[in-house]
Amino acid sequence: MPLSDADDAALVAWLDSHGVSQACPCCGKTKWQGDFVAAIPHISGSSFHVGGQTIAPLVLFVCANCAYARFFAAMPMNLPSLRPAP
């Protein structure tokens, strides 16, 4: 799920308030791409089931230089698009 402008603002505010470095831990560059919410399938043993249990939601960033991927748990960030409908 792509992030809305409101989600982006909440995400940046959350990362800044928690002292998260913008630098990639692998190459040191600060350009990221692909910030969106994703779910990672939970794999048990050798079984992989699409639509099954997931570890989610997660915000995914990919370094534009070295392709390092980092994930953050989305729920603590209180992103507007993930809030329950009133």
Phi and psi in degrees as GROMACS dihedral restraints (atoms count N, CA, C in turn):
[ dihedral_restraints ]
;  ai    aj    ak    al  type     phi  dphi    fc
    3     4     5     6     1   -65.2    20    10
    4     5     6     7     1   153.9    20    10
    6     7     8     9     1   -89.2    20    10
    7     8     9    10     1   140.1    20    10
    9    10    11    12     1   -78.5    20    10
   10    11    12    13     1   172.0    20    10
   12    13    14    15     1   -60.7    20    10
   13    14    15    16     1   -38.9    20    10
   15    16    17    18     1   -65.8    20    10
   16    17    18    19     1   -39.1    20    10
   18    19    20    21     1   -63.4    20    10
   19    20    21    22     1   -45.1    20    10
   21    22    23    24     1   -57.8    20    10
   22    23    24    25     1   -44.1    20    10
   24    25    26    27     1   -63.8    20    10
   25    26    27    28     1   -43.7    20    10
   27    28    29    30     1   -65.3    20    10
   28    29    30    31     1   -38.8    20    10
   30    31    32    33     1   -64.5    20    10
   31    32    33    34     1   -48.1    20    10
   33    34    35    36     1   -62.3    20    10
   34    35    36    37     1   -43.0    20    10
   36    37    38    39     1   -62.3    20    10
   37    38    39    40     1   -41.9    20    10
   39    40    41    42     1   -66.0    20    10
   40    41    42    43     1   -47.0    20    10
   42    43    44    45     1   -60.9    20    10
   43    44    45    46     1   -44.6    20    10
   45    46    47    48     1   -63.2    20    10
   46    47    48    49     1   -42.9    20    10
   48    49    50    51     1   -69.7    20    10
   49    50    51    52     1   -16.8    20    10
   51    52    53    54     1  -105.8    20    10
   52    53    54    55     1     9.4    20    10
   54    55    56    57     1    66.9    20    10
   55    56    57    58     1    28.3    20    10
   57    58    59    60     1   -76.8    20    10
   58    59    60    61     1   125.1    20    10
   60    61    62    63     1   -68.9    20    10
   61    62    63    64     1   141.0    20    10
   63    64    65    66     1   -80.4    20    10
   64    65    66    67     1   -13.4    20    10
   66    67    68    69     1   -77.7    20    10
   67    68    69    70     1   138.7    20    10
   69    70    71    72     1   -67.2    20    10
   70    71    72    73     1   132.8    20    10
   72    73    74    75     1   -69.7    20    10
   73    74    75    76     1   -13.8    20    10
   75    76    77    78     1   -94.1    20    10
   76    77    78    79     1   -46.2    20    10
   78    79    80    81     1  -117.1    20    10
   79    80    81    82     1   -12.7    20    10
   81    82    83    84     1    84.9    20    10
   82    83    84    85     1    -5.4    20    10
   84    85    86    87     1   -71.2    20    10
   85    86    87    88     1   162.9    20    10
   87    88    89    90     1  -121.8    20    10
   88    89    90    91     1    15.7    20    10
   90    91    92    93     1  -100.9    20    10
   91    92    93    94     1   119.9    20    10
   93    94    95    96     1  -116.5    20    10
   94    95    96    97     1   152.7    20    10
   96    97    98    99     1  -135.4    20    10
   97    98    99   100     1   163.3    20    10
   99   100   101   102     1    74.3    20    10
  100   101   102   103     1    32.9    20    10
  102   103   104   105     1   -74.0    20    10
  103   104   105   106     1   106.0    20    10
  105   106   107   108     1  -150.2    20    10
  106   107   108   109     1   165.9    20    10
  108   109   110   111     1   -90.3    20    10
  109   110   111   112     1   132.5    20    10
  111   112   113   114     1  -134.7    20    10
  112   113   114   115     1   167.5    20    10
  114   115   116   117     1  -127.3    20    10
  115   116   117   118     1   138.3    20    10
  117   118   119   120     1  -104.5    20    10
  118   119   120   121     1   125.4    20    10
  120   121   122   123     1   -62.0    20    10
  121   122   123   124     1   141.9    20    10
  123   124   125   126     1   -87.5    20    10
  124   125   126   127     1   121.2    20    10
  126   127   128   129     1  -107.2    20    10
  127   128   129   130     1   127.2    20    10
  129   130   131   132     1  -113.8    20    10
  130   131   132   133     1   115.3    20    10
  132   133   134   135     1    63.6    20    10
  133   134   135   136     1  -126.6    20    10
  135   136   137   138     1  -101.0    20    10
  136   137   138   139     1     8.9    20    10
  138   139   140   141     1   -92.2    20    10
  139   140   141   142     1   135.8    20    10
  141   142   143   144     1  -133.6    20    10
  142   143   144   145     1   117.0    20    10
  144   145   146   147     1  -122.0    20    10
  145   146   147   148     1   115.5    20    10
  147   148   149   150     1   -67.2    20    10
  148   149   150   151     1   132.3    20    10
  150   151   152   153     1    86.4    20    10
  151   152   153   154     1     3.4    20    10
  153   154   155   156     1   -87.0    20    10
  154   155   156   157     1  -158.7    20    10
  156   157   158   159     1   -60.1    20    10
  157   158   159   160     1   139.8    20    10
  159   160   161   162     1  -129.6    20    10
  160   161   162   163     1   162.1    20    10
  162   163   164   165     1  -102.7    20    10
  163   164   165   166     1   102.7    20    10
  165   166   167   168     1  -159.4    20    10
  166   167   168   169     1   171.0    20    10
  168   169   170   171     1   -82.3    20    10
  169   170   171   172     1   152.6    20    10
  171   172   173   174     1  -127.8    20    10
  172   173   174   175     1   144.0    20    10
  174   175   176   177     1   -93.0    20    10
  175   176   177   178     1   128.0    20    10
  177   178   179   180     1  -108.6    20    10
  178   179   180   181     1   133.4    20    10
  180   181   182   183     1  -125.0    20    10
  181   182   183   184     1   141.6    20    10
  183   184   185   186     1  -125.2    20    10
  184   185   186   187     1   128.3    20    10
  186   187   188   189     1   -64.1    20    10
  187   188   189   190     1   128.6    20    10
  189   190   191   192     1   -70.3    20    10
  190   191   192   193     1   -15.5    20    10
  192   193   194   195     1   -94.1    20    10
  193   194   195   196     1   -55.9    20    10
  195   196   197   198     1  -110.8    20    10
  196   197   198   199     1    -2.7    20    10
  198   199   200   201     1    72.5    20    10
  199   200   201   202     1    14.6    20    10
  201   202   203   204     1   -60.7    20    10
  202   203   204   205     1   134.9    20    10
  204   205   206   207     1  -110.0    20    10
  205   206   207   208     1   135.6    20    10
  207   208   209   210     1  -131.5    20    10
  208   209   210   211     1   146.3    20    10
  210   211   212   213     1  -122.5    20    10
  211   212   213   214     1   146.2    20    10
  213   214   215   216     1  -130.4    20    10
  214   215   216   217     1   142.1    20    10
  216   217   218   219     1   -63.9    20    10
  217   218   219   220     1   126.1    20    10
  219   220   221   222     1   -78.3    20    10
  220   221   222   223     1   -33.3    20    10
  222   223   224   225     1   -62.2    20    10
  223   224   225   226     1   -42.4    20    10
  225   226   227   228     1   -63.6    20    10
  226   227   228   229     1   -19.7    20    10
  228   229   230   231     1   -77.6    20    10
  229   230   231   232     1   -14.2    20    10
  231   232   233   234     1    55.8    20    10
  232   233   234   235     1    47.3    20    10
  234   235   236   237     1   -65.6    20    10
  235   236   237   238     1   135.3    20    10
  237   238   239   240     1   -53.4    20    10
  238   239   240   241     1   -40.5    20    10
  240   241   242   243     1   -71.4    20    10
  241   242   243   244     1   -13.1    20    10
  243   244   245   246     1  -101.6    20    10
  244   245   246   247     1    -2.2    20    10
  246   247   248   249     1   -72.3    20    10
  247   248   249   250     1   143.6    20    10
  249   250   251   252     1   -62.8    20    10
  250   251   252   253     1   144.5    20    10
  252   253   254   255     1   -68.0    20    10
  253   254   255   256     1   141.7    20    10
